[in-house]
């Protein structure tokens, strides 16, 4: 029941990058001010250089593209990005939550029936996303088509036994 907009909600994993960019803007202002006054800027330039390296390493210049790519992929319309999450239906909120988790790119992504509430285009996009994900994904799903299209190993738990299948 978030009071955030869709875009703000999906952007939450990048709060540190927003802060990093704000620090860089503040340093730019301070450097400009000191330079105009003819004062030494070496210390601030070194700090700015360190923050620039960190921002490249952490993806501070491309995370917004990733957010938009995921939102579009999950068929969340651009005109809805500024709506409050609390105004959406339960299924739409699930897609927003899925988008927020996908943009994080964790080492292990756990998805429970991720295809619920997705239309055909959203399902195709999710399949492609899963196939191209370079880290580990564990999916709990009864959707055999999704599993056939997107995974390379299946563990089936039946009556207390786990069986492994190549997918």
N, C-alpha and C positions, 0 to 999 in steps of 0.2 A: 504494500500500500504506500509505496514511495511517493513523496511530494516532488521528487526530481522529475525533470523531463526525461524522455527516453534517451536522448543523447547524453545527458549528464549521468544517468544510471549506467549506461554502457561504458562511459568514460572513467568510472570510478577506479578501475585497476591502474589508471595512469595518473593518479593524483600527484605522485612524486615527480612525474615528468612535467606536469603543469607547474609545479613549484620550481623545478629546475629552470624552466623557461622564464618564469617570473624573476628569478634571481639574476639570470643573464640580462634581462631587460633593465633591471635596476643597476647592474654593473655598467651596462652600456651608458646609461644616463650619468652615472657617477664619473665614468671615464671621460665622457664628453665635457662635463662640468669642470673637472680638474684640468683638462687640456685647454679649455677656453681661458682658465685662470692662470695658465702657464705653470701649473704645479706638476709634480712627478706622478706619473700614472703606472709605473713599472709593476708595483705590487698588485694593483687592480688588473692589469693586463695579464699577469701570470695566473691570477685567480680565474679570470675569464677564459684563458686558454685551457685550464684544468676542467672547467665546467663544459667547455665546448667539446673536449675529448669525451667526457662522461656522457654528454647528450648524444653524441654519435654512437657511442657504444651501447647506450640504453634505448636507442630508437626514438629520441625526442622529436625527430623531424619527420617521422613517417607513421606514428601511431594513429593519427587522425584518419589517414587513408585506410588503415586497417579497420578502424571502427566503422567507417562508412561502407567498406567492402563487406563486412559481416552483416551489417544492418540491411544492406541491399540484398545480399545473398539469402537471408532469412525472410525476405519479402516484407520487411518493415518499411512502409512507405515514407519517403523523405518528408512529406507534408505532416507526418505524425511525429517526427523526431523532436519537436518542441512541445508536444503534449505531455502532460503529467502522467506518469506511469499509473497512478491510482485511477485514471479514467478509462483504462483498458479492461477488457474481459479477462477472465482467468487464463484462457488459452493464449491470448496475446501477451499477457504478463510472463507466461512460460517462455515464449519466444524471446522476449526482451531479456529474461534471465539467462537463457541459453546464449544469446549474443554476448552478454557481459562475460560469461565464462569462456567462450571461445576466443575472445580478444586477449585474454590473459596469457595464452600459450603456456600453460603449466607443463612441467616435465611429465606428469601423469594426469590425463584428463579422464574423469569418470563421468560417463553419460548413461542415464537411466531413461530408456525409451525416448531418445532425443528427437525422434521423428514425429512424436505426438504434436498436433496442432500446426504441422507444416503442410503447405499445399505441394503440388507436384514439383514446381520450380524450386521451392525451398528444399524439398527432399533431394532433388538432383544436386543442388549446390552443396548440401550437407554431405552427400556421398563423396563428391569431389574433395571437399574439405578434409574429410576423414582419410581418404586415400593419400592425400598430399601432406598430411600432418607428419612432421619429422620426429615426433616424440611418441610416447606411449599413450594409447587410448584404450580404455576398458569400456565396453558398451554392453549394457543389459538391454536386450531387445527380443521381442517375439517376431519381429519383422524379418523374415528370411530373405526377402529381396534386398533389404538394406545390408544385411550381413553378407550375402553373396556378392554384392557390388562393392563393398567397402572394406572388408577385413581379410586378413590372411591367416588367421588362426581362430578357432572357436573352441571354447571349453563349455561343455554342456553338463549341467548339474541335474541329475535325475536320481531320485530315490537314494540320496546320500552318496552317490558316486559321481566323480568327475571324469568325463571322457574328453580327450583332445582330438580335434579334427583340423586338417589343413583346410583353409577357406579359400 
